Amino acid sequence: MELEVRHLRALCAIADTGSLHKAARQLGMSQPSLTTQLRRIEHALGGQLFARERTGCRPTPLGRVVLSRARPLVTEMRSLVAETRAAAAHAAEGPRLRIGSTASRAIPGWLRRLRLRLPGTEISLQMDVSANALLRMVAGAQLDVAFVHEVEGSPLRLPESLRRRVLLDREPQFVSLAADHPAADRPVVRLGDLADDRWMVDPTVDGEWDGLRRVLTSAGLNPPVLHGDYLTAASLVATGEVVTLCQPTSWARADMAVRPLHGDPLGVRLMVAARTEEELNAVYGELEAAYWEAARQSPAYTEWLLRSGDARGAAGGSLVPATG
């Protein structure tokens, strides 16, 4: 018997699930069929690959050697199929660019710039609160690029087949609060100033709730926390019901203030991911310009950047690019 990619995929599934039953279900086949297939693979390779135990299957030393070679091959084959399908679809439908993104004020300017530079290209946008979900869609060729944020202390699961480019290594997270909140009179808010407030967070945003919890715990605070989406949060912030973390590019309103937090206790890494460097090159310049355009539109962020320029300039040149 000659080994095929489906055989390697089966070995990886058994190792990942630790169970013939679970692996068979994942592969869409019966357990007896998978057991027979595993015996044939082991016979072809000349040794036992998994030790069958009461608690499941565990790779033997030989099995670990085989898996170390099988996993990259399975990943490469998956990428080959995904990229071929994407290329075929692109050829059949004409030029297109499928963008995924978590929430960002840079999106409108990014799309505007891309449409000017790529006339005739159909550009679509898919928003999602989950950065990990968007990255999986890029790896699976459902999207071409994804602009995502990675909350400090909660690293994203970047598929091995993807390339990434960091737009900003650490973007500070600000706080939004009612315009008549006593702390809104200060240019910088201390967490202690919000000790009596309820907070609101969207737990479906990857890493967001964990990040907020770490920040509050480090400050010795244990406030009541409401869970909900940020559209609802904005309404509750305006009425003084809650305070919430927000991106520094967020716009203040007559009834809502946006302020930096003292010491910048929480940051996020902004990055764009794609399957190839060419795809990154095609979108990165427009994204960078759009981000700094959005930054200039936020007075609180502009002031923060000017105060922090000396400390951050080495990371990427001018922090507040000139207009025009």
C-alpha positions as a Markdown table, in Angstrom:
| # | Residue | x | y | z |
|---|---|---|---|---|
| 1 | Met | 0.0 | 0.0 | 0.0 |
| 2 | Glu | 1.3 | 3.5 | -0.9 |
| 3 | Leu | 0.7 | 6.2 | 1.6 |
| 4 | Glu | -1.6 | 9.0 | 0.4 |
| 5 | Val | -2.5 | 12.4 | 1.9 |
| 6 | Arg | -5.8 | 11.0 | 3.2 |
| 7 | His | -3.8 | 8.5 | 5.3 |
| 8 | Leu | -1.6 | 11.3 | 6.7 |
| 9 | Arg | -4.8 | 13.3 | 7.4 |
| 10 | Ala | -6.2 | 10.4 | 9.3 |
| 11 | Leu | -3.1 | 10.0 | 11.5 |
| 12 | Cys | -3.2 | 13.7 | 12.3 |
| 13 | Ala | -6.9 | 13.5 | 13.3 |
| 14 | Ile | -6.2 | 10.5 | 15.6 |
| 15 | Ala | -3.3 | 12.4 | 17.3 |
| 16 | Asp | -5.3 | 15.6 | 17.6 |
| 17 | Thr | -8.4 | 14.0 | 19.1 |
| 18 | Gly | -6.7 | 11.3 | 21.0 |
| 19 | Ser | -9.5 | 8.9 | 20.0 |
| 20 | Leu | -10.3 | 6.7 | 17.1 |
| 21 | His | -14.0 | 7.4 | 17.7 |
| 22 | Lys | -13.6 | 11.2 | 17.7 |
| 23 | Ala | -11.2 | 11.1 | 14.7 |
| 24 | Ala | -13.6 | 9.0 | 12.7 |
| 25 | Arg | -16.4 | 11.4 | 13.3 |
| 26 | Gln | -14.2 | 14.3 | 12.4 |
| 27 | Leu | -13.2 | 12.6 | 9.1 |
| 28 | Gly | -16.7 | 11.6 | 8.3 |
| 29 | Met | -16.1 | 7.8 | 8.4 |
| 30 | Ser | -17.0 | 4.9 | 10.7 |
| 31 | Gln | -14.7 | 3.9 | 13.5 |
| 32 | Pro | -14.2 | 0.3 | 12.2 |
| 33 | Ser | -13.2 | 1.7 | 8.8 |
| 34 | Leu | -10.7 | 4.1 | 10.4 |
| 35 | Thr | -9.3 | 1.2 | 12.6 |
| 36 | Thr | -8.8 | -0.9 | 9.5 |
| 37 | Gln | -7.1 | 1.9 | 7.7 |
| 38 | Leu | -4.8 | 2.6 | 10.7 |
| 39 | Arg | -3.7 | -1.1 | 10.7 |
| 40 | Arg | -2.9 | -1.0 | 7.0 |
| 41 | Ile | -0.9 | 2.2 | 7.5 |
| 42 | Glu | 1.0 | 0.7 | 10.4 |
| 43 | His | 1.6 | -2.5 | 8.3 |
| 44 | Ala | 2.9 | -0.4 | 5.4 |
| 45 | Leu | 5.3 | 1.6 | 7.7 |
| 46 | Gly | 6.4 | -1.5 | 9.6 |
| 47 | Gly | 5.5 | -0.5 | 13.2 |
| 48 | Gln | 2.8 | 0.6 | 15.6 |
| 49 | Leu | 2.0 | 4.3 | 15.5 |
| 50 | Phe | -0.4 | 4.6 | 18.3 |
| 51 | Ala | -0.7 | 2.9 | 21.7 |
| 52 | Arg | -4.4 | 2.0 | 22.4 |
| 53 | Glu | -5.2 | 2.7 | 26.0 |
| 54 | Arg | -8.4 | 2.9 | 28.0 |
| 55 | Thr | -8.4 | 6.6 | 27.8 |
| 56 | Gly | -7.7 | 6.8 | 24.1 |
| 57 | Cys | -4.8 | 6.7 | 21.6 |
| 58 | Arg | -1.3 | 8.0 | 22.3 |
| 59 | Pro | 1.4 | 8.3 | 19.6 |
| 60 | Thr | 4.3 | 5.8 | 20.0 |
| 61 | Pro | 7.8 | 7.1 | 19.5 |
| 62 | Leu | 7.6 | 5.9 | 15.9 |
| 63 | Gly | 4.2 | 7.6 | 15.6 |
| 64 | Arg | 5.6 | 10.9 | 16.8 |
| 65 | Val | 8.3 | 10.7 | 14.1 |
| 66 | Val | 5.7 | 10.1 | 11.4 |
| 67 | Leu | 3.5 | 12.9 | 12.7 |
| 68 | Ser | 6.3 | 15.4 | 12.7 |
| 69 | Arg | 6.6 | 14.8 | 8.9 |
| 70 | Ala | 2.9 | 14.3 | 8.2 |
| 71 | Arg | 1.6 | 17.6 | 9.7 |
| 72 | Pro | 3.5 | 20.0 | 7.4 |
| 73 | Leu | 2.5 | 17.9 | 4.4 |
| 74 | Val | -1.2 | 18.0 | 5.3 |
| 75 | Thr | -1.0 | 21.7 | 5.9 |
| 76 | Glu | 0.7 | 22.3 | 2.6 |
| 77 | Met | -1.8 | 20.2 | 0.7 |
| 78 | Arg | -4.7 | 22.1 | 2.4 |
| 79 | Ser | -3.1 | 25.4 | 1.4 |
| 80 | Leu | -2.5 | 24.2 | -2.2 |
| 81 | Val | -6.2 | 23.2 | -2.6 |
| 82 | Ala | -7.4 | 26.5 | -1.0 |
| 83 | Glu | -5.1 | 28.7 | -3.1 |
| 84 | Thr | -5.9 | 26.8 | -6.3 |
| 85 | Arg | -9.7 | 27.2 | -5.7 |
| 86 | Ala | -9.2 | 30.9 | -5.0 |
| 87 | Ala | -7.2 | 31.3 | -8.2 |
| 88 | Ala | -9.8 | 29.5 | -10.2 |
| 89 | Ala | -12.6 | 31.6 | -8.8 |
| 90 | His | -10.5 | 34.7 | -9.4 |
| 91 | Ala | -10.0 | 33.8 | -13.0 |
| 92 | Ala | -13.7 | 33.0 | -13.5 |
| 93 | Glu | -15.1 | 36.1 | -11.9 |
| 94 | Gly | -12.5 | 38.8 | -12.6 |
| 95 | Pro | -10.4 | 40.8 | -10.2 |
| 96 | Arg | -11.7 | 40.8 | -6.6 |
| 97 | Leu | -10.4 | 41.5 | -3.2 |
| 98 | Arg | -12.2 | 40.0 | -0.1 |
| 99 | Ile | -11.3 | 41.8 | 3.0 |
| 100 | Gly | -12.1 | 40.7 | 6.6 |
| 101 | Ser | -11.7 | 43.0 | 9.6 |
| 102 | Thr | -12.4 | 43.5 | 13.2 |
| 103 | Ala | -13.9 | 46.9 | 14.1 |
| 104 | Ser | -11.8 | 49.9 | 13.2 |
| 105 | Arg | -12.2 | 53.5 | 12.2 |
| 106 | Ala | -9.6 | 52.9 | 9.5 |
| 107 | Ile | -12.0 | 50.8 | 7.4 |
| 108 | Pro | -13.8 | 53.6 | 5.4 |
| 109 | Gly | -10.5 | 55.3 | 4.4 |
| 110 | Trp | -8.9 | 51.9 | 3.6 |
| 111 | Leu | -11.7 | 50.9 | 1.2 |
| 112 | Arg | -11.8 | 54.4 | -0.4 |
| 113 | Arg | -8.0 | 54.2 | -1.1 |
| 114 | Leu | -8.2 | 50.7 | -2.4 |
| 115 | Arg | -11.0 | 51.5 | -4.8 |
| 116 | Leu | -9.0 | 54.4 | -6.2 |
| 117 | Arg | -5.9 | 52.3 | -6.7 |
| 118 | Leu | -7.6 | 49.2 | -7.9 |
| 119 | Pro | -10.4 | 50.3 | -10.4 |
| 120 | Gly | -12.4 | 47.5 | -11.8 |
| 121 | Thr | -11.7 | 45.3 | -8.8 |
| 122 | Glu | -14.7 | 44.0 | -6.8 |
| 123 | Ile | -13.9 | 44.7 | -3.2 |
| 124 | Ser | -16.0 | 43.0 | -0.5 |
| 125 | Leu | -15.9 | 43.5 | 3.3 |
| 126 | Gln | -16.7 | 41.0 | 6.1 |
| 127 | Met | -16.7 | 42.3 | 9.7 |
| 128 | Asp | -16.4 | 39.9 | 12.6 |
| 129 | Val | -15.7 | 40.3 | 16.3 |
| 130 | Ser | -13.5 | 37.3 | 16.3 |
| 131 | Ala | -10.0 | 37.9 | 14.9 |
| 132 | Asn | -9.3 | 34.1 | 15.1 |
| 133 | Ala | -12.3 | 33.4 | 12.9 |
| 134 | Leu | -11.1 | 35.9 | 10.3 |
| 135 | Leu | -7.7 | 34.4 | 10.2 |
| 136 | Arg | -9.1 | 30.9 | 9.7 |
| 137 | Met | -11.1 | 32.3 | 6.8 |
| 138 | Val | -8.0 | 33.7 | 5.1 |
| 139 | Ala | -6.2 | 30.4 | 5.6 |
| 140 | Gly | -9.2 | 28.7 | 4.0 |
| 141 | Ala | -9.2 | 31.1 | 1.0 |
| 142 | Gln | -12.6 | 32.5 | 2.0 |
| 143 | Leu | -11.0 | 35.9 | 2.4 |
| 144 | Asp | -7.9 | 37.3 | 0.8 |
| 145 | Val | -6.7 | 39.5 | 3.7 |
| 146 | Ala | -7.7 | 40.3 | 7.3 |
| 147 | Phe | -7.1 | 43.3 | 9.4 |
| 148 | Val | -7.3 | 42.2 | 13.1 |
| 149 | His | -6.3 | 43.3 | 16.6 |
| 150 | Glu | -4.5 | 41.1 | 19.1 |
| 151 | Val | -5.3 | 41.9 | 22.7 |
| 152 | Glu | -2.2 | 42.0 | 24.9 |
| 153 | Gly | -1.8 | 38.8 | 26.9 |
| 154 | Ser | -4.2 | 36.9 | 24.6 |
| 155 | Pro | -2.2 | 35.9 | 21.5 |
| 156 | Leu | -4.1 | 35.0 | 18.3 |
| 157 | Arg | -3.8 | 31.6 | 16.7 |
| 158 | Leu | -2.2 | 32.5 | 13.4 |
| 159 | Pro | -2.3 | 29.6 | 10.9 |
| 160 | Glu | 1.1 | 28.5 | 9.8 |
| 161 | Ser | 0.2 | 29.1 | 6.1 |
| 162 | Leu | -0.4 | 32.9 | 6.6 |
| 163 | Arg | 2.0 | 35.8 | 6.4 |
| 164 | Arg | 1.4 | 38.8 | 8.7 |
| 165 | Arg | 2.5 | 42.4 | 8.8 |
| 166 | Val | 2.3 | 44.5 | 12.0 |
| 167 | Leu | 0.7 | 47.9 | 11.5 |
| 168 | Leu | 1.2 | 49.0 | 15.1 |
| 169 | Asp | 2.9 | 46.9 | 17.8 |
| 170 | Arg | 1.0 | 48.4 | 20.7 |
| 171 | Glu | -2.1 | 50.6 | 20.3 |
| 172 | Pro | -3.2 | 51.8 | 23.8 |
| 173 | Gln | -6.8 | 51.2 | 24.7 |
| 174 | Phe | -8.7 | 54.3 | 25.9 |
| 175 | Val | -11.9 | 54.5 | 28.0 |
| 176 | Ser | -15.3 | 56.0 | 27.0 |
| 177 | Leu | -17.4 | 57.5 | 29.7 |
| 178 | Ala | -20.4 | 59.9 | 30.0 |
| 179 | Ala | -19.5 | 63.5 | 29.2 |
| 180 | Asp | -20.8 | 64.5 | 32.6 |
| 181 | His | -18.8 | 61.9 | 34.5 |
| 182 | Pro | -16.4 | 63.6 | 37.0 |
| 183 | Ala | -13.4 | 61.9 | 35.5 |
| 184 | Ala | -14.2 | 63.3 | 32.0 |
| 185 | Asp | -12.9 | 66.7 | 33.1 |
| 186 | Arg | -9.4 | 65.2 | 33.3 |
| 187 | Pro | -7.2 | 64.7 | 30.2 |
| 188 | Val | -6.0 | 61.3 | 31.5 |
| 189 | Val | -8.2 | 59.0 | 33.6 |
| 190 | Arg | -6.9 | 56.8 | 36.4 |
| 191 | Leu | -8.6 | 53.5 | 36.9 |
| 192 | Gly | -9.2 | 54.5 | 40.5 |
| 193 | Asp | -11.4 | 57.3 | 39.2 |
| 194 | Leu | -13.7 | 54.6 | 37.9 |
| 195 | Ala | -13.8 | 52.5 | 41.0 |
| 196 | Asp | -17.6 | 53.1 | 41.5 |
| 197 | Asp | -18.6 | 52.5 | 37.9 |
| 198 | Arg | -20.0 | 49.5 | 36.2 |
| 199 | Trp | -18.0 | 48.3 | 33.2 |
| 200 | Met | -19.3 | 46.8 | 29.9 |
| 201 | Val | -17.4 | 44.4 | 27.7 |
| 202 | Asp | -18.2 | 42.3 | 24.6 |
| 203 | Pro | -17.0 | 38.7 | 25.6 |
| 204 | Thr | -17.3 | 37.5 | 22.0 |
| 205 | Val | -14.3 | 39.7 | 21.0 |
| 206 | Asp | -11.2 | 37.5 | 21.2 |
| 207 | Gly | -9.2 | 38.3 | 24.3 |
| 208 | Glu | -11.2 | 41.4 | 25.3 |
| 209 | Trp | -12.8 | 40.1 | 28.5 |
| 210 | Asp | -9.6 | 38.5 | 29.7 |
| 211 | Gly | -7.7 | 41.7 | 29.0 |
| 212 | Leu | -10.1 | 43.9 | 30.9 |
| 213 | Arg | -10.2 | 41.4 | 33.8 |
| 214 | Arg | -6.4 | 41.5 | 34.1 |
| 215 | Val | -6.3 | 45.2 | 34.1 |
| 216 | Leu | -9.0 | 45.6 | 36.7 |
| 217 | Thr | -7.5 | 42.9 | 38.9 |
| 218 | Ser | -4.0 | 44.5 | 38.7 |
| 219 | Ala | -5.6 | 47.8 | 39.8 |
| 220 | Gly | -7.3 | 46.1 | 42.8 |
| 221 | Leu | -10.7 | 46.7 | 41.4 |
| 222 | Asn | -13.6 | 44.2 | 41.2 |
| 223 | Pro | -16.5 | 46.2 | 39.7 |
| 224 | Pro | -19.7 | 44.8 | 38.3 |
| 225 | Val | -19.3 | 44.0 | 34.6 |
| 226 | Leu | -22.1 | 43.8 | 32.0 |
| 227 | His | -21.7 | 41.7 | 28.9 |
| 228 | Gly | -23.0 | 43.0 | 25.6 |
| 229 | Asp | -22.1 | 44.4 | 22.2 |
| 230 | Tyr | -20.4 | 47.8 | 21.8 |
| 231 | Leu | -23.3 | 49.4 | 20.0 |
| 232 | Thr | -25.4 | 48.8 | 23.1 |
| 233 | Ala | -22.4 | 49.9 | 25.3 |
| 234 | Ala | -22.2 | 53.3 | 23.6 |
| 235 | Ser | -25.8 | 54.0 | 24.4 |
| 236 | Leu | -25.3 | 53.0 | 28.0 |
| 237 | Val | -22.1 | 54.9 | 28.3 |
| 238 | Ala | -23.9 | 58.1 | 27.1 |
| 239 | Thr | -26.5 | 57.8 | 29.9 |
| 240 | Gly | -23.9 | 57.1 | 32.6 |
| 241 | Glu | -24.9 | 53.5 | 33.1 |
| 242 | Val | -21.4 | 52.0 | 32.3 |
| 243 | Val | -17.9 | 52.8 | 31.2 |
| 244 | Thr | -16.1 | 50.8 | 28.6 |
| 245 | Leu | -12.7 | 50.3 | 26.9 |
| 246 | Cys | -12.5 | 51.7 | 23.4 |
| 247 | Gln | -10.1 | 52.2 | 20.6 |
| 248 | Pro | -8.1 | 55.5 | 20.7 |
| 249 | Thr | -9.5 | 56.4 | 17.3 |
| 250 | Ser | -13.1 | 56.4 | 18.7 |
| 251 | Trp | -14.9 | 59.6 | 18.3 |
| 252 | Ala | -16.1 | 61.6 | 21.3 |
| 253 | Arg | -19.7 | 62.9 | 21.2 |
| 254 | Ala | -21.6 | 65.6 | 23.0 |
| 255 | Asp | -22.8 | 63.1 | 25.5 |
| 256 | Met | -19.7 | 60.8 | 25.6 |
| 257 | Ala | -16.0 | 61.5 | 26.3 |
| 258 | Val | -13.0 | 59.4 | 25.2 |
| 259 | Arg | -9.9 | 59.6 | 27.4 |
| 260 | Pro | -6.6 | 57.7 | 27.7 |
| 261 | Leu | -6.0 | 55.6 | 30.8 |
| 262 | His | -3.1 | 56.5 | 33.1 |
| 263 | Gly | -0.2 | 54.3 | 32.4 |
| 264 | Asp | -1.8 | 52.7 | 29.3 |
| 265 | Pro | -2.5 | 49.5 | 31.2 |
| 266 | Leu | -3.9 | 47.6 | 28.1 |
| 267 | Gly | -2.8 | 47.6 | 24.5 |
| 268 | Val | -3.5 | 45.7 | 21.3 |
| 269 | Arg | -1.3 | 44.8 | 18.4 |
| 270 | Leu | -2.7 | 45.7 | 15.0 |
| 271 | Met | -1.8 | 43.5 | 12.1 |
| 272 | Val | -2.9 | 42.5 | 8.6 |
| 273 | Ala | -2.7 | 38.8 | 7.5 |
| 274 | Ala | -2.7 | 37.2 | 4.0 |
| 275 | Arg | -1.6 | 34.0 | 2.4 |
| 276 | Thr | 1.3 | 35.7 | 0.4 |
| 277 | Glu | 3.6 | 38.6 | 0.7 |
| 278 | Glu | 2.2 | 39.9 | -2.6 |
| 279 | Glu | -1.3 | 40.1 | -1.1 |
| 280 | Leu | 0.0 | 42.0 | 1.9 |
| 281 | Asn | 1.9 | 44.4 | -0.4 |
| 282 | Ala | -1.3 | 45.1 | -2.4 |
| 283 | Val | -3.2 | 46.4 | 0.6 |
| 284 | Tyr | -0.8 | 47.5 | 3.3 |
| 285 | Gly | 0.1 | 51.0 | 2.2 |
| 286 | Glu | -3.5 | 52.0 | 1.9 |
| 287 | Leu | -4.3 | 50.6 | 5.3 |
| 288 | Glu | -1.4 | 52.4 | 6.9 |
| 289 | Ala | -2.5 | 55.7 | 5.4 |
| 290 | Ala | -6.1 | 55.2 | 6.4 |
| 291 | Tyr | -5.2 | 54.3 | 10.0 |
| 292 | Trp | -3.2 | 57.5 | 10.6 |
| 293 | Glu | -5.9 | 59.5 | 8.9 |
| 294 | Ala | -8.3 | 58.1 | 11.5 |
| 295 | Ala | -5.8 | 58.8 | 14.3 |
| 296 | Arg | -5.6 | 62.4 | 13.3 |
| 297 | Gln | -9.4 | 62.7 | 13.6 |
| 298 | Ser | -9.3 | 61.8 | 17.3 |
| 299 | Pro | -8.1 | 64.8 | 19.4 |
| 300 | Ala | -7.5 | 62.6 | 22.4 |
| 301 | Tyr | -5.4 | 60.1 | 20.4 |
| 302 | Thr | -3.5 | 62.9 | 18.6 |
| 303 | Glu | -2.5 | 64.4 | 21.9 |
| 304 | Trp | -1.5 | 61.0 | 23.3 |
| 305 | Leu | 0.7 | 60.4 | 20.2 |
| 306 | Leu | 2.4 | 63.8 | 20.5 |
| 307 | Arg | 3.1 | 63.1 | 24.2 |
| 308 | Ser | 4.4 | 59.6 | 23.4 |
| 309 | Gly | 6.3 | 60.3 | 20.2 |
| 310 | Asp | 9.8 | 60.1 | 21.5 |
| 311 | Ala | 9.2 | 56.7 | 23.1 |
| 312 | Arg | 7.4 | 55.2 | 20.1 |
| 313 | Gly | 9.1 | 56.8 | 17.1 |
| 314 | Ala | 11.7 | 54.2 | 16.7 |
| 315 | Ala | 9.0 | 51.6 | 16.0 |
| 316 | Gly | 8.0 | 53.1 | 12.7 |
| 317 | Gly | 9.0 | 56.7 | 12.0 |
| 318 | Ser | 6.6 | 59.6 | 12.2 |
| 319 | Leu | 3.7 | 58.9 | 14.6 |
| 320 | Val | 1.4 | 61.6 | 13.2 |
| 321 | Pro | 2.0 | 61.7 | 9.4 |
| 322 | Ala | 1.6 | 65.1 | 7.8 |
| 323 | Thr | -1.7 | 65.7 | 5.9 |
| 324 | Gly | -1.8 | 65.9 | 2.2 |
